[in-house]
Amino acid sequence: MSCTQRPSILVVTIVLILTGLAVSSLQPASQSAIKPSRATARAVPDSLTPDGYRLALPPYRFQFPRDHAAHPAYRTEWWYYTGHLSSGDRTFGYELTFFRVGIDPKRKDSPSTWALSMIYFAHLAVTDENGKAFHYTENISRPVFGVAGASEDRYRTWIGNWSVELQPDHTTHRLKATSRDFSIALDLIEAKPPVIHGFNGVSQKASGPGRASHYYSITRMTTSGRLTIKGEEFAVTGLSWMDHEFGSNQLTPQQAGWDWFSIQLDNDRELMLYVMRLKNGGIEPMSSGTVVNADGTWTHLPLSAYQIQRTGTWKSPASRGVYPSGWVIRVPGEQMELRVTPTVVDQELVTGGVTGVIYWEGSVRVEGRDRGKPVKGVGYVELTGYAGALPGI
């Protein structure tokens, strides 16, 4: 969703950044510094969290390219890219996600270089679909001496030599990320305008004011550039998807995790769906999705408009978590039935550092019928909460 998710979605995620995640990973001095007093909490306006972050409330009117940039008034934010690349007969999937987590809004304008107002981290993953191999790494920093940051006046987010930046044409997104064993350098060009999820600029994740995010996607982006794996460089082309999500208080203690899907079909239609799983085995009624037409128009899908059936499972040898692996998705109102299959079974990220989150995020192949006609496609799936509880819930 991006949450992340995505929502990952970790969203990332992740939709995966929760209200207390960064705070619980810091030293006690930082925890006490951001804990509001009872008097402060009572005085906070309904549009803010107790510690002063803005809630995602309707109405919100997106404006582009402005809203590609950072929104530090909200606690959490992520910029999420996934895609499918090819070089000759070689095919790859990739994910690059940047996360911003607010620690204390009062410190944002502090004159001290070391005042901790927020942290940044990022995940990079490449799936070698031919070689059935999955590579991932992570990066993390605080915004000190320009090492990491996210601009508010234009779209540029970075951690060291990892970055995403909107080019002067306002339609090209330039992605760069390098690790010891693999790297990407890609240009993504928007082929469709942004799609706004939910209603009135708000994507609701649970009942109640602020249990939501401002969430949009660019569901089709033509992609070209270079990918390197263990010293072997590939000139690649393909198709990508971008999510951007920001909010302050999305999830509830009753929620266990989520399953999130992004699908790009060869008839130029796209589909985003998520189900928020509850700890009692049920599904959060506010789960939803969006179907995008070839002309860029879209339709909101409530939970009642679709069904997701698992067709198999996979047990991780690393985390021992048991994940669904394979799905049939049905959207009766669209005459859509799709079979979704992972390109590589093991696409689990076992992250360390401040996040300590374990989740499955992987490339999938799609085939089936849409509007009664045969289709094929590609996609990404994000699965959280299957390898232990998520931090913060």
N, C-alpha and C positions, 0 to 999 in steps of 0.2 A: 503496500500500500504504500507503503510506503508508509507505512505505514503506514515506512516504513509506515515499518512498518513496519497502500501499501499502501489498505490504509497506508505498507511496506511499506503504500502502502506502505518495514521495520519502522517501513517502514516502517527505515529504515528507515515503519519503517517503515525508520522502520517502525513506519510505521513501526519497531523494537525499542524505541526510546519512550519510556514512560515517565510519568510525573516525577517519581522519586529516584530514577535510575542514576543520574549523575550525582545527585546529592548523597545517596547512600554509599557512593564509591569514594567520597572525599574524606579528608581527615576531620576529626571532631570539631576543630576550630571553625571550619567552613560550615559544618552543619549548624552549629549554634548561631552563626552569623546570619543565616537566612531564615531561621525559625521565627515566625511572627508571634507577637504577643497576643493574648486574647483581646486586648483593647484594640490593637491594630486590625485584627481579623474582623471585629464587629464594625469597624469604620470603613472597611473596604467597599467600594461601589459594587453593585451586582455584576458589572461587566468585567471585573478583575478577580484573579485568584487572591487568596489571603496575603501572598507575598508580592503582589503587584503586577502579575503578568495578565495580559489581555486574554479574555476568553473568546473562542470562535463562536460568534453569535450572528444571527441574521438581522438585517440584510447585509451582505458584503458584495460590493461590485468590483469585480476584477478589472484591472487595466493592464494591458501589455504594451511594451515590454517591462513596465515598472514592476509588476508583481512577480517576475522571474527573480528579482533581487531579494535581499534578506529582509526579514520582518522581526527584528530583535525585541519588539514589544510582546511577542509570544514566546512561551518557554521553549518549545521544541519546533524544529524545522528540518526537513530533509529534501534533498534534490536527488532523484533516483533515475538512473538510466539502465536499461537492459536492451539487448539486441542480438541479432543473428547475423553472422558474417561468413563470407566464403572467399576462398582463394583457390582457384582451380577446382579440384575435386575435394578440397579440405573444407570442412565447415566447423564453426565455432559459435558458442554463446558467450556473452560477457555481461557483467554487472559492475557498475561504478556508482556508489552512493555516498554523498556527503551529508553529515548530520551536524546540526548546531543545537546545543543544549544550554539553556540559560541557567545560571547558578544564582545570581543575585542582580535584579534589574537596577538596584540603587548604585551598584558599582560600575555600571556601564560608562559613566562619564567621570570616573575617578581620575585624578591627576597621577596616581601611582601606576607605574608600568606593570606592577605585579598584582594589581587588584583583579581578583578572579571573578569576572562577570559571566563568563561562558566558556565552554570547551567545544572543540571540533574533533570529530573523528570520521573516518571513511573506510569503506570496504570495497575491495577490488577482487573480482573473481572472473576466471576464464574457463570455459568448458571446451575441451578438445573432443568434439563429438566423434571424430573418426578414431582417435586413440583411446576413447572411453576414459579420459583423465580429467580431473577437476583440480584447478589451482586457485588458491585464494590467499589474500593477505589483508592487513589492516594498517591504518595510519591514525595517529592521534596527536593533538597539540593544543596548547592554549594560545590565545591571540597576543603573544608577546613579541615585540620587535618585528612585527610583520610576518612572522613565521606562518600564521594561519589567520583566516578571516573570511568574512562574507560581506561584500559591499552592499550598501543600502541604496545608492544612487544609480547603480548599474549592476548587471548580472555578472558577478565574478566571485567564485568561491574557491578557496585553495587551502591546502596544507602542504607546506614545503613545495616539492616539485609536482605534486598532484593538483590538478585544477580543472575547472569547467568555466568557460567564459563565453558570453554572447558576443558575436562579432558585430562590426558596425552596420552590417546589412539587416540586423535584428531578426534574422531567420536561421543563422548558422551558429550552432553550439559546438565549441571546440573542447574536446576532452583529452586530458593528458594524465597518465598515471604510470609510475615505474616502480617495479620491485626488483629484487635480485634475480628472479627466475623468469619473470614475464612482465610485459608492459603493453599499453595501448596508446595510440595517438590518432584520434578520430575527429572528423568533421561530420556533424549531423545537421541536415537541412530540413526544416519543417515542411512537410508535405500537406499537412492539414492544420487548421487553427486549433488553439487550445480548447479542450472540452471541460466544462465545469461540472463536477459531480455533486449530487444532492439537489437541494432546493435553496433558492435565495442566497447562493454563494456559500452554503454550509453543507458539509457531509457529516451526517449524524452517526455516531458510533454506539450510542446508548441513550436511553431516555434521560432528559434533564438538560437544563441550560448549560452550554459549554462542553457537554460530553460530545465533542464534535471537532472538526477541523475545517479549514479552508483548503480545498483539494481540487487540483485540476491535472489533466494529462495532455500531452501531445502524443497522440496515439500512432502516428506514422511519420517517421523521419528517415529520409534517404541518407545512407552512411557510407563513408569511404575513409581510407587511411591505412595505418600500419599496426600490426600486432606482432609481438615477439614472444616466443616461448623457448626458454633455455637456449638462447643464442640463435634460434632460427627465426628469420623475419619473413612476414607475409604481407603483401599488398592485398587489402581486403575491401570488399564492398558488401552492402547489406541493408538491413532495415532495423530501426531502433524505436524505442518507446521511452518517454520521459514522464515522470511523476514529480510533482512539487506539492508539499503538504506542510501546513503550519497550524499550530494550535497550542493549547496549554493544559487541557484536562480531559483527555479523550476517553479513557477506559475506566472500568469499575472493578472492584474487588471480586465480583462474580464472574468476570471474564477470564478464560484460561489461555486464550491465544486465538489465532485466526488462520484461515486458508484464503489466499488471495490469488487471483488469476488475471493475467493480461494476455489477450489472444489477438493476433493479426491474421486475417483471412486473405486468401488470394483473390477474392472478389472486392477488395478494398473496403471491407467492413472490419470493425474491431469490437471487442467485448472486454469489459472489466467487471469482475464479480468479486465479492468477498463475503465470507461468513465468519462472524465472531462467535467462537465456541464458548459456552458457559461451563463452569466447573461441575454443574449438576448433570451434564451430558446434553443439554439443550443447545439451541442456537439463539443468539441475540436477535430479537425481532427487528431491530434497526439495521441489520445487515442489508446490503443493497448492491446495485451495480449500474452499469451504463452500457448501452449498445450504440455504436457510432456508425452512421451511414457513409456511403462512398462520397457524398457531397459535403461531409463534415458536420451535418446536423446530428443530434443525438437524442436518445430517449432514456429517461431514468427507469430503472428496474427495481421495484420493491422485492423483498424476499419472496413474496408469493408468486413472483413472475418467473422464477427459475428453480431448477433442482440440480444438485450436484451429487452424483453417485460414485463412491469409491469402487475401484475394480481390483485393487491389490494393496499390499503393504510391503514395507521394507524396514528392516531393523539395522540401525547404524552400528557398525563394529566399534566406532569411536565413543559415542555417547550412550549406546544401548537404547536410544529412543526409537520408538516404532512409529513410522510415518506412513500416511497413505501414499500409494505409488500407482498412479493411473486413475483416470476419472472419465465418466460420461456426464456431460453437461447438457441440460435441456432447457430451452427457452421457448415454450409452446407458442407464445404470442408472436414470435419471430419465425416460426417453423424451423427452429434451429436445434440440431442434435449433433454434438461434437464429442469425439473420443480424443482424450488428451493423454499423451504418453511421454514420460521423461526420456530425453536423449541419452542420458547417463543416469544410472540409478543413484549413485552416491554423489550428491551435490550439496552436502551438509557443510556449513561453516561453523566451526567451533572456535569462537573468538575469545581473546583474552583481554588483558589490559583493563581499562575502566568499564568496558561494556559487559564482558563475561556472559554473552548471550550465545546460545546454540540454536541454530535454525537451518532449515532446508530452503535453498533458493536456487532454482535451476531452470534450464532451458527444456522446452517440451516441443513435441510435434503434434499437429492437430489434423484430423480428418473427419469428415462427416457430411452433414447437409445444412444449408442455410437458405431460408425461404424456399425450401423444397428442392434445392439444386445442390449437386455435389460440390464440396469445397475442401481445400487443404489449407494449412496455415502453420504458423509458429507461435510460440508464446513463452511466458515465464510464469512460474508458480512459486509462491512464498508460503511456507508452513512454519508457524511458531507455536511454542508451548508443548511440543511433543517430547522434548528431551529435558523434562523438568520445568518447574514454574518459571515464568518470566520475572526478572527483577522488577519490583514495584507493585506486583499484584499477587 
